[in-house]
Amino acid sequence: MVGPGGSSRAPRGSTTGPRTTTRRSRGSRGEGDVSGLAALLARRTPPGIYSWHAGFDVADVRHTVEHAGWAFAHVDGLTGQTKADFLRRVGEALDFPDWYGQNFDALADCLSDVDGGEGTVLLWDGWGPFAREAPRAFSVALSVLGGRVNADRGAPFAVLLRGEGPAVAGVEPLD
């Protein structure tokens, strides 16, 4: 017997409904998205240019990257879709020197000097509009970034294209 306001213990093995097993689906966003980044930071995934659809806050991504000893840079492409916007923002994100000329040759020169500890992750949010509005300039931008990714000297360099955009040949998903 149970007193007022109390409850009785359910008999062992009793349930109040059907047993449910849940699994994370392939399309869900969550911890699974961090594993691709974690593998990159742990060097189980080689540096490269990757598409990444994780919805994590930029501050959380920065914390994760920097906690692993890597440098972090963020380009917000959502507010500008031109070549000039990209070149200005990437220069600011990577803290290029004042002499940076904001052209692709200067970008290549400055990228060769980027050496961020264990490596550098460049998170490029909102790249899709630039890729659609200026496909040729976008292609050159990726080529220049790819040159740094594939450089034999300096710490690893990785680019994460986050958000929606056109299919890009050779760019694999990280998530």
Buried (B, 14 or more C-beta within 10 A) or exposed (E): EEEEEEEEEEEEEEEEEEEEEEEEEEEEEEEEBBEBBBEBBEEEBEBBBBBBBBEBEEEEBBEBBBEBEBBBBBBBBEEBBBBEBBBBBBBBBBEBEEEBEBEBEBBBBBBEEBEBEBBBBBBBBBBBBBBEEBEEBBEBBBEBBBBBBEBEEBBBBBBBBBBEBEEBEEBEEBB
